[in-house]
Amino acid sequence: MEKFIFAFLVGGAICMLGQLLMDVFRLTPAHMTVSLVVVGAILGGLGLYEPLIKFAGAGASVPISSFGNSLVSGALDEAARNGIIGVLTAIFETPRAGISSAIIFGFLASLPFKPKG
């Protein structure tokens, strides 16, 4: 039961941070999304995001900040195996399922509608 509470609190805190970025600093949703991805990437690079995922579970792994962590963790793993070339060749290896799903389901969701422009 406490795992659900921690997931709710951490996920809510991440979402609250995004809402504050939009309200206080007048960021657009795109700027806020990029900011959360960059924060997740920085925390992942410093080794702080994985312990947060272990603590909060889906509360930390579902928000967009986890995407930044996935990019950096994939890049660091490949850098350890193949050097700097590994960073360039496999940065999208870890999050590829999420990226592919977003493209496919976005396309499928757009089929019943008429595009503008």
C-alpha positions, 0 to 999 in steps of 0.5 A: 500500500505504501508503494502506491502512496509514494508513486502518487506523491512523486508522480504528483510532485513531477506533474506539479513541477511541470504545472509551476513551470507553465504558470510561474515562468509562463513556459509553453507546454512544449518548453515545459516538456523539454525542461522535464526531459532535460531534468530527467536526463541530468538526474539520470546522468548523475545516477539519481533517477534510478533510485527515485524509480526504485522508491516511487515505481510508476510515479517516477517511471511514467512521467516524461522526465523518465524519457530523459533518463532512458536516453541518458542511461542507454547512452551511458551503457553504450559508452561503457561498451563501445566508447564515444561511438556507442553514444552516437549509435545507440542513444535511442536503443532503450526508449525505442519502444516508447517512441515507436508506440507514440508514432504508430498510435498518433498516426492511428488516432489521426486517421478519423480526422481531417488534417488542417493545412 
